[in-house]
Amino acid sequence: MGYILYKRCYYGKAKINKRLDIVVGNYSFALFAPSAVNKKVNANRELRLACWLTAFHLGIALGYGGLLMKAVLEDLLWRADFTAFYTGGAIVRQGLGPHLYDLNLQARVQQAILGPGRMFYDGVLPFNNPPHFALVMAPFSLLPLGLAFWCWTALQAGVLVRVVQRLRWLSANWNPAERWLLFSAFLAFFPLFLQFLYGSLSLFVLWCLIEFYLAFREGKEARAGVWLALGAVKPQAMLFPVLVILGGRRWRALAGAGTAGVLILGATSAILGPSIWPDYLRWLAATGSYFDHFGIYPDGMINLKGTLTLWLGGGRASIIQTITGVALAVGALGVVILWARRRWEAWHPAFDLWLSFTLVLGSLLSPHQNQQDCLILTLPIALFYGFLRRTDQPTRPLTAFLLTWPVLFLLDEFALRGRLSIRIPVALVTILLVWMGVQGLSPRKPTTSGGE
């Protein structure tokens, strides 16, 4: 497969832009060669490198397929997040929805689903999502757990196809080799594998964020608000995007989000009872303080909370909670001020820069950010790369940095986890955040282009 891809990329080189900007760094590094022959040789060399890197990424993605099959053969899929989703759906289907956040009820229902010989640590993997998501999962609970998981996986595969389509739109003006590397690195990204292994919601949230951004680019702010409300199945992922439209005073977007939210809240309350939302808020407050219980392990999180846990230890949970809470509040206030002081120009490259900065900051300060949740970083990475291209800045350093991510995420998970005082993904995301901040503070010529 890699050889076929290599041949396809190699013989498609005639379609590459004939400027001096060479692939894998426009991937933009200009080679001011003294002759056309030298320019062609260097262009071919860079194109071949891009093709081999793409093939390497696809090889990693195929390896993930093998790991998934191994998990199937060893009967490990029941340990996934999907089991908690399925439990919530089963409780609603059995007419026990008003007691959805009763931990003892969840444990009894989940153990009946798993059967003898299967049990999570602490006896249950709780359903922690908003109550309306349990309504979505109720039809899946009509099927046996294994079959329901594969139906859910098929649905996630459809979401993946849609995400790739939208990423193609975002990268429409990139060079072919740049796009191949983007898509192949995305498929080789370890959080994407974890998304399918656990049956998580991170891919859906990524889709919502992409549509949220594109709606603003197209001037459809109310639609952006609706996507924000849909993505709130993981509330922590949508906190900073809400602050963007709040600070930017995008009233139509807020109206769209509010309308969708009222409909969701009303329908859920009508089915599960008006007390379900207060119960959910109390549940969030309780689970937010868990350390190493009920599937919440802060030392494995890719955020500030996880780093502080590695530094201070789980025994200082109250101190960690205080620091992360203060940091989240300060970061949220800073984001509101940032967007309140900026002109809202969704077509402008600076909009992409500051939105990407906001999303990355939100991921680091998130109260709950597991490794699979890093999948949402795909959007700010693509926006930041596009920003550099649109402002005619070199992209080769960023390209080299990002191409290390698939390998370094794997290295952290399988070789170094717990051996360092900071998770490698946290270091990578922090470097990216600082990079974006430096770009935002650097003076540059005003951009008059309205597109990429």
C-alpha positions as CSV (number, residue, x, y, z in Angstrom):
1,M,0.0,0.0,0.0
2,G,2.8,2.4,0.9
3,Y,4.5,1.7,-2.4
4,I,1.4,2.4,-4.4
5,L,0.9,5.7,-2.4
6,Y,4.6,6.6,-3.1
7,K,4.2,6.0,-6.8
8,R,1.0,8.1,-6.9
9,C,2.6,11.0,-5.1
10,Y,5.8,10.8,-7.1
11,Y,4.1,10.8,-10.5
12,G,1.7,13.5,-9.4
13,K,4.6,15.9,-8.9
14,A,3.8,17.8,-12.0
15,K,0.8,19.2,-10.3
16,I,2.8,20.8,-7.5
17,N,3.1,24.5,-7.6
18,K,6.1,25.6,-9.6
19,R,7.2,28.3,-7.3
20,L,10.4,28.1,-5.3
21,D,8.3,27.0,-2.2
22,I,9.2,23.4,-1.8
23,V,7.0,20.7,-0.2
24,V,7.6,19.6,3.4
25,G,7.9,22.9,4.9
26,N,5.6,24.7,2.6
27,Y,6.1,22.5,4.0
28,S,7.6,26.1,2.8
29,F,11.3,26.5,2.8
30,A,12.4,28.5,-0.3
31,L,15.4,26.9,-2.1
32,F,17.0,29.7,-4.0
33,A,18.9,27.3,-6.3
34,P,21.0,28.7,-9.0
35,S,19.5,26.6,-11.7
36,A,16.2,25.0,-12.7
37,V,17.8,21.6,-12.6
38,N,18.9,22.0,-8.9
39,K,15.4,23.3,-8.0
40,K,13.8,20.2,-9.6
41,V,16.2,17.8,-7.9
42,N,15.5,19.4,-4.5
43,A,11.8,19.4,-5.1
44,N,11.8,15.7,-6.0
45,R,13.8,14.9,-2.9
46,E,11.4,16.7,-0.7
47,L,8.4,15.1,-2.4
48,R,9.9,11.6,-2.0
49,L,10.4,12.3,1.7
50,A,6.8,13.4,2.1
51,C,5.7,10.2,0.4
52,W,7.8,8.0,2.6
53,L,6.5,9.8,5.7
54,T,3.0,9.3,4.6
55,A,3.6,5.6,4.0
56,F,5.1,5.4,7.5
57,H,2.1,7.0,9.0
58,L,-0.3,4.6,7.2
59,G,1.8,1.8,8.5
60,I,1.3,2.9,12.0
61,A,-2.5,3.2,11.3
62,L,-2.5,-0.4,10.1
63,G,-0.7,-1.4,13.2
64,Y,-3.5,0.1,15.2
65,G,-5.9,-2.1,13.4
66,G,-3.9,-5.1,14.5
67,L,-4.0,-3.9,18.1
68,L,-7.7,-3.5,17.9
69,M,-8.1,-7.1,16.6
70,K,-5.9,-8.3,19.4
71,A,-8.2,-6.6,21.9
72,V,-11.1,-8.3,20.3
73,L,-9.5,-11.8,20.5
74,E,-8.6,-11.3,24.1
75,D,-12.1,-10.1,25.0
76,L,-11.0,-6.7,26.3
77,L,-13.5,-4.4,24.6
78,W,-15.9,-4.5,27.6
79,R,-13.4,-2.4,29.5
80,A,-14.1,0.6,27.2
81,D,-15.8,3.9,27.9
82,F,-18.7,2.5,25.8
83,T,-19.7,0.2,28.6
84,A,-20.5,3.3,30.8
85,F,-22.5,4.8,27.9
86,Y,-24.3,1.5,27.5
87,T,-25.1,1.4,31.2
88,G,-26.7,4.8,31.1
89,G,-28.8,3.8,28.1
90,A,-29.9,0.6,29.8
91,I,-31.0,2.5,32.9
92,V,-33.1,4.8,30.8
93,R,-34.5,1.9,28.8
94,Q,-35.5,0.1,32.0
95,G,-37.6,3.1,33.1
96,L,-35.1,4.0,35.8
97,G,-34.0,7.3,34.2
98,P,-34.9,9.6,37.1
99,H,-32.3,7.7,39.2
100,L,-29.6,7.8,36.4
101,Y,-26.9,9.2,38.7
102,D,-27.5,6.8,41.6
103,L,-24.1,5.1,41.8
104,N,-25.4,1.9,43.4
105,L,-28.0,1.5,40.7
106,Q,-25.3,2.0,38.0
107,A,-23.2,-0.7,39.7
108,R,-26.0,-3.2,39.8
109,V,-27.1,-2.6,36.2
110,Q,-23.6,-2.6,34.9
111,Q,-22.7,-5.8,36.7
112,A,-25.8,-7.5,35.2
113,I,-24.6,-6.4,31.8
114,L,-21.1,-7.7,32.2
115,G,-22.0,-10.9,33.9
116,P,-19.8,-13.1,36.1
117,G,-16.1,-12.8,35.8
118,R,-16.1,-9.2,34.6
119,M,-15.9,-6.2,36.9
120,F,-14.3,-2.8,36.8
121,Y,-12.0,-1.6,39.6
122,D,-14.2,-0.1,42.4
123,G,-17.1,-2.2,41.0
124,V,-18.4,0.2,38.4
125,L,-17.3,2.6,35.5
126,P,-19.9,5.3,36.1
127,F,-21.9,7.1,33.5
128,N,-20.6,10.7,33.8
129,N,-22.1,12.3,30.7
130,P,-25.1,14.7,30.5
131,P,-28.5,12.9,30.8
132,H,-29.6,13.6,27.3
133,F,-26.7,11.4,26.1
134,A,-28.3,8.5,28.0
135,L,-31.4,8.9,25.8
136,V,-29.2,8.6,22.7
137,M,-27.7,5.4,24.1
138,A,-31.0,3.8,25.1
139,P,-31.5,2.2,21.6
140,F,-28.0,0.7,21.7
141,S,-28.9,-1.0,25.0
142,L,-31.5,-3.1,23.1
143,L,-28.6,-5.0,21.6
144,P,-26.0,-7.3,23.4
145,L,-23.0,-5.3,24.6
146,G,-20.6,-6.7,22.0
147,L,-22.9,-6.1,19.0
148,A,-23.8,-2.6,20.4
149,F,-20.1,-1.7,20.5
150,W,-19.6,-2.6,16.9
151,C,-22.7,-0.7,15.8
152,W,-21.3,2.3,17.8
153,T,-17.9,1.8,16.1
154,A,-19.6,1.8,12.7
155,L,-21.3,5.1,13.6
156,Q,-17.9,6.5,14.7
157,A,-16.4,5.4,11.4
158,G,-19.0,7.5,9.6
159,V,-18.1,10.5,11.8
160,L,-14.4,9.9,10.9
161,V,-15.3,10.1,7.2
162,R,-17.1,13.4,7.8
163,V,-14.2,14.8,9.8
164,V,-11.7,13.9,7.0
165,Q,-14.0,15.6,4.5
166,R,-14.1,18.8,6.6
167,L,-10.3,18.7,7.1
168,R,-10.0,18.5,3.3
169,W,-12.1,21.7,3.1
170,L,-9.8,23.4,5.6
171,S,-6.7,22.4,3.7
172,A,-8.1,23.1,0.2
173,N,-5.3,25.5,-0.7
174,W,-2.5,23.4,0.7
175,N,-0.1,21.5,-1.5
176,P,-1.0,17.9,-2.2
177,A,1.9,16.5,-0.2
178,E,0.9,18.8,2.8
179,R,-2.6,17.3,2.7
180,W,-1.4,13.7,2.5
181,L,0.8,14.3,5.5
182,L,-2.0,15.9,7.4
183,F,-4.4,13.1,6.8
184,S,-1.8,10.3,7.3
185,A,-0.5,11.9,10.5
186,F,-4.1,12.2,11.7
187,L,-4.7,8.5,11.1
188,A,-1.5,7.6,12.9
189,F,-2.3,9.8,15.9
190,F,-2.6,7.5,18.9
191,P,-5.6,9.3,20.4
192,L,-7.6,8.3,17.3
193,F,-6.8,4.7,18.0
194,L,-7.9,5.1,21.6
195,Q,-11.1,6.7,20.4
196,F,-12.1,3.5,18.6
197,L,-10.7,1.2,21.3
198,Y,-12.7,2.9,24.0
199,G,-15.7,4.0,22.0
200,S,-15.2,7.5,23.3
201,L,-16.8,10.8,22.2
202,S,-13.7,12.7,21.3
203,L,-14.1,12.3,17.6
204,F,-17.7,13.5,17.7
205,V,-16.5,16.5,19.7
206,L,-13.8,17.2,17.1
207,W,-16.5,17.2,14.4
208,C,-18.6,19.6,16.4
209,L,-15.6,22.0,16.9
210,I,-14.8,21.9,13.2
211,E,-18.4,22.7,12.2
212,F,-18.4,25.4,14.9
213,Y,-15.4,27.1,13.2
214,L,-16.6,26.6,9.7
215,A,-20.0,28.1,10.5
216,F,-18.3,31.3,11.6
217,R,-16.2,31.3,8.5
218,E,-19.4,31.1,6.5
219,G,-21.1,33.8,8.5
220,K,-23.7,31.4,10.0
221,E,-23.3,32.2,13.6
222,A,-26.6,30.7,14.9
223,R,-25.5,27.4,13.3
224,A,-22.2,27.7,15.2
225,G,-24.1,27.9,18.4
226,V,-26.1,24.8,17.6
227,W,-22.9,22.8,17.0
228,L,-21.6,24.1,20.3
229,A,-24.7,22.8,22.1
230,L,-24.3,19.4,20.4
231,G,-20.7,19.1,21.4
232,A,-21.7,19.7,25.1
233,V,-21.9,15.9,25.5
234,K,-18.4,16.6,26.8
235,P,-19.0,19.9,28.6
236,Q,-15.3,20.5,29.5
237,A,-14.4,20.5,25.8
238,M,-16.9,23.2,25.0
239,L,-16.1,25.6,27.9
240,F,-13.5,27.7,26.2
241,P,-15.4,27.9,22.8
242,V,-18.4,29.2,24.8
243,L,-16.1,31.9,26.3
244,V,-15.0,32.8,22.7
245,I,-18.5,33.7,21.6
246,L,-19.3,35.3,25.0
247,G,-16.2,37.5,24.9
248,G,-16.7,38.2,21.2
249,R,-20.3,39.2,21.9
250,R,-21.6,36.9,19.2
251,W,-25.2,37.2,20.2
252,R,-26.6,35.1,17.4
253,A,-24.3,32.3,18.2
254,L,-25.3,32.5,21.9
255,A,-28.9,32.5,20.8
256,G,-28.4,29.4,18.7
257,A,-26.6,27.6,21.5
258,G,-29.3,28.7,24.0
259,T,-32.2,27.6,21.8
260,A,-30.6,24.2,21.2
261,G,-29.8,23.9,24.9
262,V,-33.3,24.8,26.0
263,L,-34.7,22.1,23.6
264,I,-32.3,19.5,24.9
265,L,-33.0,20.4,28.5
266,G,-36.7,20.5,28.0
267,A,-36.9,17.2,26.2
268,T,-34.7,15.5,28.7
269,S,-36.6,16.8,31.6
270,A,-39.9,15.7,30.1
271,I,-38.6,12.1,29.8
272,L,-36.4,11.7,32.8
273,G,-38.0,14.2,35.2
274,P,-37.1,17.8,36.1
275,S,-34.7,16.8,38.9
276,I,-32.4,15.0,36.4
277,W,-30.3,18.2,35.7
278,P,-29.7,19.2,39.3
279,D,-28.8,15.5,39.9
280,Y,-26.3,15.8,37.1
281,L,-24.7,19.0,38.4
282,R,-24.3,17.4,41.9
283,W,-22.8,14.3,40.2
284,L,-20.3,16.5,38.3
285,A,-19.3,18.2,41.6
286,A,-18.7,14.8,43.2
287,T,-16.8,13.2,40.4
288,G,-14.6,16.2,39.9
289,S,-12.9,15.4,43.3
290,Y,-12.3,11.8,42.5
291,F,-8.6,10.6,42.4
292,D,-7.9,7.1,41.3
293,H,-11.5,6.0,41.7
294,F,-14.3,5.1,39.3
295,G,-12.2,5.4,36.2
296,I,-10.7,8.8,37.0
297,Y,-6.9,8.7,37.1
298,P,-5.4,12.2,37.1
299,D,-1.8,11.0,36.7
300,G,-2.7,9.8,33.2
301,M,-4.4,13.0,32.1
302,I,-2.8,15.3,29.5
303,N,-3.3,18.6,31.3
304,L,-2.2,20.7,34.2
305,K,-4.1,18.5,36.6
306,G,-2.3,15.4,35.5
307,T,1.1,17.1,35.6
308,L,0.5,18.4,39.2
309,T,-0.5,14.9,40.2
310,L,2.8,13.5,38.9
311,W,4.7,16.2,40.8
312,L,2.8,16.3,44.1
313,G,1.2,12.8,44.2
314,G,-2.5,11.8,44.5
315,G,-2.3,12.3,48.3
316,R,-2.4,16.1,47.9
317,A,-5.6,16.1,45.9
318,S,-7.1,19.1,47.6
319,I,-4.0,21.3,46.8
320,I,-4.1,20.0,43.2
321,Q,-7.8,20.8,42.9
322,T,-7.3,24.3,44.2
323,I,-4.4,25.1,41.9
324,T,-6.2,23.7,38.8
325,G,-9.4,25.5,39.7
326,V,-7.6,28.8,40.1
327,A,-5.7,28.3,36.8
328,L,-8.9,27.4,35.0
329,A,-10.6,30.6,36.4
330,V,-7.7,32.8,35.4
331,G,-7.4,31.3,32.0
332,A,-11.2,31.6,31.4
333,L,-11.1,35.3,32.4
334,G,-8.1,35.9,30.1
335,V,-9.8,34.3,27.2
336,V,-12.9,36.4,27.7
337,I,-10.8,39.6,27.8
338,L,-8.8,38.5,24.8
339,W,-11.9,38.1,22.6
340,A,-13.6,41.1,24.1
341,R,-10.7,43.3,23.0
342,R,-10.4,41.9,19.5
343,R,-12.3,42.8,16.4
344,W,-14.4,39.8,15.2
345,E,-13.1,39.0,11.7
346,A,-13.6,35.3,11.2
347,W,-12.0,35.5,7.7
348,H,-8.8,37.0,9.0
349,P,-5.7,34.8,9.7
350,A,-5.4,36.2,13.2
351,F,-8.8,34.7,14.0
352,D,-7.4,31.3,13.3
353,L,-4.4,31.9,15.4
354,W,-6.3,33.1,18.5
355,L,-9.0,30.4,18.2
356,S,-6.3,27.7,18.0
357,F,-4.5,29.3,21.0
358,T,-7.8,29.3,22.9
359,L,-8.6,25.7,22.2
360,V,-5.1,24.5,23.1
361,L,-5.2,26.5,26.3
362,G,-8.6,25.0,27.1
363,S,-7.2,21.5,26.7
364,L,-4.3,22.1,29.1
365,L,-6.6,23.7,31.8
366,S,-9.4,21.3,31.3
367,P,-10.5,19.5,34.5
368,H,-10.6,16.2,32.7
369,Q,-8.5,15.5,29.6
370,N,-7.5,11.9,28.9
371,Q,-5.2,10.9,26.1
372,Q,-8.0,10.2,23.6
373,D,-9.3,13.7,24.2
374,C,-6.2,15.1,22.6
375,L,-7.9,14.2,19.3
376,I,-9.6,17.6,19.5
377,L,-6.2,19.2,19.1
378,T,-6.4,18.3,15.4
379,L,-8.4,21.5,14.7
380,P,-6.1,24.0,16.4
381,I,-3.1,22.4,14.8
382,A,-4.6,22.7,11.3
383,L,-5.7,26.3,12.0
384,F,-2.2,27.2,13.2
385,Y,-0.5,25.7,10.2
386,G,-3.0,27.5,7.9
387,F,-2.3,30.7,9.7
388,L,1.5,30.4,9.0
389,R,0.7,29.7,5.3
390,R,-1.7,32.6,5.0
391,T,0.8,35.0,6.5
392,D,3.6,33.8,4.3
393,Q,5.7,32.5,7.2
394,P,7.9,29.4,7.2
395,T,6.1,26.3,8.1
396,R,9.0,23.8,8.0
397,P,9.8,24.1,11.7
398,L,6.2,23.5,12.7
399,T,6.0,20.6,10.2
400,A,9.1,18.9,11.7
401,F,7.7,19.4,15.2
402,L,4.3,18.0,14.4
403,L,5.6,15.0,12.5
404,T,7.2,13.8,15.8
405,W,3.8,13.6,17.6
406,P,2.6,10.2,16.4
407,V,5.9,8.5,17.5
408,L,6.3,10.5,20.7
409,F,2.7,9.8,21.8
410,L,3.4,6.1,21.3
411,L,6.7,6.3,23.1
412,D,5.1,8.0,26.1
413,E,2.3,5.4,26.3
414,F,4.4,2.2,25.9
415,A,7.9,3.1,27.1
416,L,8.0,6.2,29.3
417,R,4.7,6.5,31.1
418,G,5.2,7.1,34.8
419,R,9.0,7.4,34.4
420,L,9.2,11.1,33.9
421,S,7.8,14.0,35.9
422,I,5.8,15.2,33.0
423,R,3.9,13.3,30.2
424,I,5.5,13.9,26.8
425,P,2.1,14.9,25.3
426,V,1.8,17.6,27.9
427,A,5.2,18.9,27.0
428,L,4.3,18.9,23.3
429,V,1.0,20.7,23.8
430,T,2.7,23.3,26.1
431,I,5.4,24.0,23.5
432,L,2.6,24.4,20.9
433,L,0.7,26.8,23.1
434,V,3.8,28.9,23.7
435,W,4.6,28.9,20.0
436,M,1.1,30.2,19.2
437,G,1.4,32.9,21.9
438,V,4.7,34.1,20.5
439,Q,3.1,34.3,17.1
440,G,0.2,36.3,18.4
441,L,2.5,38.8,20.1
442,S,4.9,39.2,17.2
443,P,4.4,42.2,15.0
444,R,3.6,41.5,11.4
445,K,2.3,43.3,8.3
446,P,-1.4,43.6,8.1
447,T,-3.1,41.0,5.9
448,T,-5.7,42.1,3.4
449,S,-6.6,38.7,2.0
450,G,-10.0,37.4,2.9
451,G,-9.2,33.8,2.3
452,E,-6.4,31.3,2.3
